[in-house]
Amino acid sequence: MINFADLGNDLYTGKKSIPVVRQRRTYYIVSLVLMAIAIAGLGINKLNLGLEFSGGSEFRVTSSSVPSDYEFKARDALGAAEDSTGVRVSKLGAGTVRVQTERLDDAESANVRTQLAKTFSVKEDQVSATFIGPSWGDSVTKQALRALIIFLVLVAGVLAIYFRNWKMAAAALIALVHDLIITVGIYSFSKFEVSPATMIGFLTVLGYSIYDTVVVFDKVRENTNEAFANGRMSFAKAANLAVNQTLVRSINTTVIGVLPILAVLVVGVLFLGPGTLLDLALVLFIGILVGAYSSIFLATPLLVSLRSKDPAVVDLDKRSSRSEAKRAKEMAAAPVGAGASSTAAAASGASVDGVTSSGAPMATDEESATITGRQVHKYAQAGPRNQPKRAPKSRRK
């Protein structure tokens, strides 16, 4: 059984490492394939837009007991038993049947209400009718797209200011667009209805995804700044270490966020039926999983690729290579008796060339270095501080 506490500690210290950045081409291919499939799905199936976007008439029949063949009866009442084009029938909760049709005039709407009341054996006032015009649906669509564009622009500006690097903002935005395309593609293939609640869920998912990406990028900035200062680790290795150090946290956050949403989703499917709660839970469930993937396997590798040609990054890679070569030369010139210590170092995660399995330098005789290069003097106190001093022997009783 996997001990996540030990795994997280090993990933944080560099004892174990997942080569996310080194294998970034694989993740790029996976993401491109998924995005291509999603875009193809949008072109073939289109989105199943709800009544709020497409416009039309909606009827709701409230009954103490809804028959099991409610869908057939509703279509029969509308004269659509054979041709179901433009008619959608669903059950809301335990006692409400919702029927959505194309736009009907007043006379047709009154006739449908009468037929539904007769079919379900209820009074006519228990059948409500609502009409949504196409102009209102167009307005909702435009407002949703405007909100999405404003969100992306604000996110790009805030990230560029916060990290003082436009390439970090670009990598985060690409990851967001990746999440949006794949989530929308899943909706097109599954024919899930897109409602205003779904749009709210989309924006919530993007906010969750950018939050997770910012946490990872914070650690990337910390590690890379330290690498620039001491030249012991390349930009790619420092970034990969940051991903490993935040990996368990990202997984835990995703699981904690998905479990209650999954519970709401199950309750909505089994008991509540289509509605705002189910629409919101569905898009959150899909989007959080896709967002977690992009935060771990896409955003940081993209940042490394975007910055690979920067003069400072190229210089850092050269410095780290020279540093590794120097340490290897020093280890090769070490006395024969140092073999035992080299073996012990290798067992603890360091190789004989003076570099750990994750690319970090070994500690020398004069100092002890952590995986990120922080120096700790060899005489630094190893135990807890502020211990009471022992009295001289002359004062002991």
N, C-alpha and C positions, 0 to 999 in steps of 0.2 A: 504494500500500500504506500502511495506517495505521501511523504511528509512535507506539506506545503511550507511549513515554517522553516525547515532545513533547506528546502529548495530555494525559497526566497532569499535566505541568508547566503547560500552558495552563489546565486545569481548576482546578488548585490556586491559581494566581495570579489567576484571574478573567478572563484574556484570552478564554477561551471558557467558555460556561455553558450547561448543560442546565436548562431551566425546570421542574424536577420539582415544586417547591412551587406554582408558578403554575398548573400543569396538574393539580393534585391531584384535581380533580373527575373527570377522565378515568380516573385510576387507581382512584379509589373505585368508579366504575361497573364497570370491568373486574373488580375484586376481588369486588364484590357479585354480578355475573353468574356468575363462577366458583364462588362459594360457594353460590349458589342451585342451580346445576347439580349440584354435589356433594351437597347435601342431598337434592335430588330423586332422585339416584342411590341414596342410602342408603335412601330410602323405597321405591323400585321394586325394586332388585336385592338389597338386604341385603348384609351382609358374608359372605364365604366363610370362615367360622370353621374353624380347624383342629381336629383331633381333640382337642387339649389343652383346647379351650374347649367343644366340643359334646359330647364323650364318644363312645364307640364302641369297635369292635374294629379292630385293625391286624395285618396279616399281612405278613411279609417273606420273599420267596423268594430264596435265594442260589444262583446258578447260574454255571457257568463261561462259558456263552454264553446270552444272552437273545435269543429270536427277535424278529424285527421286528414280528410281530403279537401281542406279549405282552399288550397291553391286551384284545384280543378273547378270547384264551385264558383270561385271568384272569376275565373276566366270564362266560365260558361255564362255567368251573369253579364259579362261585358261582351259576349259574342266572340270571344277570342280563344275558345277551346282548341281550335285547330291552328290558328295563326296567332302566335304569341308575340309578334314583333311590336315593340313599344310598350308592352305591358309587363310590369314586375310585381309579383305578389310575394309578401313575406309576413312572418308572424312576429309581433312585438309583445314580449312578455307572455303571459298565460291566456289573456283574453282579448287581444287586439289583432286584427288582420289589416295589413297595410297594402293598398293597391295603388300603383303608380302608372299613369298612362300618358300619352301625348296630350297636347293641348286640346281641351274640349270647350265648346261654347256653353252658355248657360243652360240651354235646353238639353243638350247631351249630358251635361253634368247632373241635372235634376233626374233624368231618366236612369242614369247609372246608380244614383243614390237609391232610387225606388227598387231597382232590380237587386241591388246588394242587400237591401233590407228584407226583401222577400226570400232571397236565397238563404240567408243566415237566420231567418225567422226572428228578426228584431224590429223594433220600431224605427221609423225613418229618422227620428231625431238622434238615434244612436249611430248614425252614419254621418261622419263629418266630411266636408269637401274643402279642399284648399287648392288655389290656383297660383302658380308662380310663373310670371312672364319671362320670356327669353331675355329681355333687357336687364332684368334684375340679375339673372344668371350671368350675363356678360359682365355686369358690374362687379359681382363677387369674384369672378375669374381674374379680372384686371387688378382688383385690390389684393388678391392673394399673390399674384406675380409681382406686384409692386412691393409688397412686404418682403418677399423673398430677395429681390434685388437690393433693397435697402439693407436687409440683414447682412448680405454678403459684403456689401461695400463697407459697412460699419465694422464688421469683423476684420476685414483686410486692413483698414486704417488703424484700429486698436492694436492688432498684432504687430504691424510694422513699427508703431510707436513704442510698444512695450518691449519688443525684442531688439529694436534698433537695427533691424535687418529685414529688407523687403523679401528676401528669398525664403525666410521662415514663414512669412505671411503667405507667399505664393504656394509653398508646400502644403500649408494648412488648408488653403482654399481649394487646391486640387483634390485633397482628401475629402473635403466637404462635397464637392461636385460629384466625386466618385460615389459617396454614400447616397446622394440624392438620386442619381441615375439608376443605381442598382435597386433602391427601394421602390422607385416608380416602376421599374421594369417588372419587379415581382407583382406589383398591383396589376399591370397590364396582362400578365400571363394568368394570374389567378382569378381575374375578373372581380376582385374586391371593389366595392363601390367607393368612389372618391367623394367625400362630403366635406363641408367646412371644418368639421372636427378632424378630418384627415389632414387638411392643410395646417391646422394648429399643431397636430402631431409631427408633421414634417419639420416645422420650425423648432419644435421642442427637441427633436432628434438631432438637428444640426447644432443646437446649443449644447447638448450633451456631448456630441462628438468633438466639438471644438474645445470643450473643457478638458476632456481626456487628452487631446493633442497638446494643449498648453502645458499640462502637467509633465508630459514626456519632454517637451521642448525646454522646459525650465531645467530639467536635469541635463539635457544635452548642452545647454548653454553653460551650466556649471562645469561639466566635465571638459568641454572644449576650451573654455577660458583657462582652465588649469593646465591643459595640454599645451596651449599657446605659451603659457608662462614658463613651463619647465622643459618642453620639447621631448618628453619621454614617450608620448603616445601619439599616433597619427589621428587625424580628425575622424576618420571612419571608425577606428577602434574606440575612441572616446564616445562617439555617438552610439555605437553598438552597445557599449557598456551601459549607457543611459537607458536604452530600451530594456535591457536585461534587468536593470535595477528597478524599473517601474512596472515590469511585466506582471508580477504577482498582484500588485496593487490594482492594475487595470482589470485583470481577470476577476478579482474579488469584487470590485465596484460594479462590473458588468453583471455578475451573478446576482448580487444583492438587488440591482435595479430590475433585472429580468424576472425574478421569482414572483414578486407581487403582481407584476403586469401579466404574467402567465396565469396566475390565479384569477384575475379579473377577466382575462380572455376566455378561460374555460367556463366561468360562470355566465359570461355573456353569450357564448355559443349554446350552452345547454339550457339556460333558463330565460335569459332576457331577450335574445334575438337581436336583429339589426337595430342599431341606434347609436347615439353619440358616444356612449361609454365603450361600446365594442369597436367602433371606428377608431377611437383614440388609442385604445389598448393595442389594437392590431398594428397600427403604424409604429407605435413605440417599440413593440416587441421586435419587429423586423429591423427598424432603424438602429436600435441600440446594438444589436448583434453586428450589423454591417459597420457601424461606427467604431466598435471595439476593434474589429479587424483592421480598419484603415489607420487607426491611431497607433497600432503596434507595428503592422507590417508594411505600411505605405508612407505615412507622413515623414518619419525620420529617414528612411532610405531615399525618398525624394529630395530631402534637404541635403543629404550627402552628395547626391548626383548633381544638384544645382550648384553646390559650392566646390565641386571637385576641381574646377579650373581657377578658383580664386588664387591670386598670388600668395596670400597669407597661408592658405591651406596647402598649396604646393610646397612652400617653404617649410611648413610644419612637418609634412611627410618626409622631406629630406632630412630635417633635423632628427626626427624620431628614428629614421633608418640609420643615421650615423651613430646615434646613441645606442641603439641595439647592437650595432657592429662593435662599438667600443666595449660594451659589457661582455659580448661574446669573446672578444680578444682577451679581456682581463680574466674571464673564467678559464680560458684555455691556458693562460700562463700561471694559474693558481697552483700551489704546491700539491703533490700527490695526495697528501693527507686530507685535502679538501674534498676528496671524492665522496666521503661519507656524508659530509654536509650537503654536497650537491644532490646525492641520492635522497636525503631527507627533504631537501627543498623540492625536488621533483615530486615526491609523494604528497607534499602539501599543496601542489598545484603549480610549482615553478619548474621550468625546464633547465637543463644544464647550461644553456646559453645565457642565463641571467634574466630570462623573460618568462613571466607566468604564462599559463595556458591561454589566458585572455589577452596577452600582449603587454602586460604591465611589468615593470622592472622589479627584480629582486632587491631585497634590502642589502646594503653593504655593511662592512664592519663599523663604519662611522655613523651610520644612520639606519633607521628602519623606515621603509617607504610603503605606503598603502597602495592599493591597486590604481588609485588615481594620481599617485605621485606625492601625496602629502607627506612631509618629512617629520619624523618623530625622533628626537635625540635618543641615543642608546641608553643614557642615564635617566631618562624620564621615568617617573614612578609608575610601575605597572599595576600596583594594587590601588585600593580606595584611598582618597586623599583625606587630610585632616585627621590622621590617626594620632592618638596621644603619644608623645615622646617618652621613651623609656628613660628612667632616671639612671645616673652613673652608678657604677658598682659601689662607690664609697658611700652613697646615700641609701643603698638598698638595705633593708632589714634582714 
